[in-house]
Amino acid sequence: MNKKIFIIVAIIVLIAGVAGAYYLGTRNSETVVVTTSDKSEVKSEPKAESKKINMASVMQALQAEVPTVTQFYEYTEQRDPNNNLGKEGYYVAGANFYDTRTNNEPAEDAFGTDAGGAIEVYSKETVAKERAEYLKNFQGSGMLDSGAFEQVGVYVLRASSDYTKSQQGEVLGVLKRQVQ
């Protein structure tokens, strides 16, 4: 009986995920200015609520305050965890990081949010808010758990579900100070 319930729940979560992805993909978006470590810019009409940030600097600040964060990578078209970078209604920039305190060892520099966390940058605050609302649907759902997250303007800051609550707060606090 428990196996049947698990399968039903998994199917419902999958359907909700596909529907959410479709919905987010149909949203109109503008682009914020984000400077990456190679100094290239993704640019269109910046919103007043956005702040120009350097992803590498944000990740380096995180590493300085949280020494267990040992690796990070910025999203590029070649290295995007979901292949959605820059697509209408999705993030326009982002980065993932690895923290040795999680139970997720990176395999050849491949790791996702569950290995530490992420920062996702959206074109508009409303799109970031929609993403945060979407992530709420997966909190506490085992392997699909979205971990802790906080929406700050056009940013969605994420911390692995493998962290303790205080570790999640620590990581989100450092990221939040960097984007404000």
BAZA-493346 format. One record per residue (C-alpha): residue in three letters; x, y, z negated. Coordinates in steps of 0.2 Angstrom, whole numbers, padded with zeros to 4 digits, always signed. Example, Ala and Ser with C-alpha at 12.3 -4.5 7.8 and 13.67 -1.06 7.14 Angstrom:
BEGIN
ALA+0062-0022-0039
SER+0068-0005-0036
//
This chain:
BEGIN
MET+0000+0000+0000
ASN+0014+0012-0004
LYS+0022+0009+0012
LYS+0006+0013+0022
ILE+0005+0030+0012
PHE+0023+0034+0015
ILE+0020+0031+0034
ILE+0004+0042+0034
VAL+0013+0056+0025
ALA+0028+0055+0037
ILE+0017+0056+0052
ILE+0008+0071+0044
VAL+0024+0080+0041
LEU+0030+0076+0058
ILE+0015+0083+0066
ALA+0016+0099+0055
GLY+0034+0101+0060
VAL+0030+0100+0078
ALA+0015+0112+0076
GLY+0026+0124+0066
ALA+0040+0124+0079
TYR+0028+0127+0093
TYR+0020+0141+0083
LEU+0036+0149+0079
GLY+0042+0147+0097
THR+0027+0157+0104
ARG+0030+0172+0093
ASN+0037+0188+0101
SER+0054+0194+0094
GLU+0066+0208+0094
THR+0085+0206+0090
VAL+0095+0212+0076
VAL+0113+0217+0077
VAL+0124+0203+0070
THR+0143+0204+0072
THR+0152+0187+0072
SER+0170+0182+0068
ASP+0174+0184+0086
LYS+0167+0202+0086
SER+0154+0198+0099
GLU+0136+0205+0096
VAL+0119+0199+0099
LYS+0110+0216+0102
SER+0093+0223+0106
GLU+0083+0236+0097
PRO+0088+0235+0079
LYS+0075+0236+0066
ALA+0076+0249+0052
GLU+0075+0235+0039
SER+0090+0226+0046
LYS+0108+0228+0041
LYS+0123+0225+0052
ILE+0132+0210+0044
ASN+0148+0200+0049
MET+0144+0182+0046
ALA+0162+0177+0043
SER+0163+0190+0030
VAL+0147+0184+0021
MET+0154+0166+0022
GLN+0171+0171+0015
ALA+0163+0181+0001
LEU+0153+0166-0003
GLN+0169+0155-0003
ALA+0177+0168-0015
GLU+0163+0167-0027
VAL+0159+0149-0026
PRO+0176+0140-0023
THR+0167+0123-0020
VAL+0161+0130-0003
THR+0175+0124+0007
GLN+0169+0125+0025
PHE+0157+0135+0036
TYR+0152+0138+0054
GLU+0143+0151+0063
TYR+0129+0146+0075
THR+0133+0147+0093
GLU+0124+0140+0108
GLN+0137+0126+0108
ARG+0135+0123+0089
ASP+0117+0126+0083
PRO+0109+0114+0072
ASN+0092+0115+0080
ASN+0097+0121+0098
ASN+0085+0136+0095
LEU+0098+0151+0093
GLY+0091+0166+0102
LYS+0075+0158+0108
GLU+0060+0168+0106
GLY+0053+0166+0089
TYR+0068+0158+0081
TYR+0084+0164+0073
VAL+0096+0176+0082
ALA+0111+0172+0071
GLY+0116+0161+0057
ALA+0128+0150+0048
ASN+0129+0134+0038
PHE+0141+0130+0024
TYR+0147+0114+0015
ASP+0149+0113-0004
THR+0158+0099-0012
ARG+0145+0098-0026
THR+0132+0091-0014
ASN+0130+0073-0010
ASN+0132+0076+0009
GLU+0150+0074+0016
PRO+0153+0083+0032
ALA+0157+0071+0047
GLU+0170+0079+0058
ASP+0164+0097+0054
ALA+0145+0092+0057
PHE+0134+0097+0042
GLY+0117+0105+0039
THR+0109+0115+0026
ASP+0108+0099+0015
ALA+0127+0099+0013
GLY+0127+0117+0005
GLY+0116+0129+0013
ALA+0113+0142+0027
ILE+0109+0159+0031
GLU+0097+0162+0046
VAL+0094+0179+0054
TYR+0078+0183+0063
SER+0074+0197+0074
LYS+0060+0204+0063
GLU+0055+0203+0045
THR+0038+0195+0050
VAL+0047+0181+0059
ALA+0058+0178+0044
LYS+0043+0177+0033
GLU+0034+0165+0044
ARG+0050+0154+0043
ALA+0050+0155+0024
GLU+0031+0150+0024
TYR+0035+0135+0035
LEU+0049+0129+0024
LYS+0038+0129+0009
ASN+0028+0115+0017
PHE+0044+0103+0014
GLN+0049+0107-0003
GLY+0049+0092-0014
SER+0046+0080+0001
GLY+0061+0068-0001
MET+0073+0068+0014
LEU+0064+0082+0022
ASP+0066+0093+0007
SER+0070+0111+0012
GLY+0079+0115-0004
ALA+0078+0132-0012
PHE+0077+0147-0001
GLU+0073+0166-0001
GLN+0068+0178+0012
VAL+0076+0195+0011
GLY+0071+0206+0025
VAL+0076+0198+0042
TYR+0086+0184+0033
VAL+0081+0167+0026
LEU+0094+0161+0013
ARG+0095+0143+0010
ALA+0103+0132-0003
SER+0103+0113-0003
SER+0091+0102-0013
ASP+0106+0092-0019
TYR+0111+0107-0030
THR+0105+0109-0048
LYS+0093+0123-0050
SER+0106+0134-0058
GLN+0118+0130-0043
GLN+0104+0135-0031
GLY+0102+0151-0040
GLU+0121+0155-0040
VAL+0122+0152-0021
LEU+0106+0162-0016
GLY+0112+0176-0028
VAL+0129+0178-0019
LEU+0121+0177-0002
LYS+0107+0190-0007
ARG+0121+0202-0013
GLN+0129+0200+0004
VAL+0114+0204+0015
GLN+0107+0219+0004
//
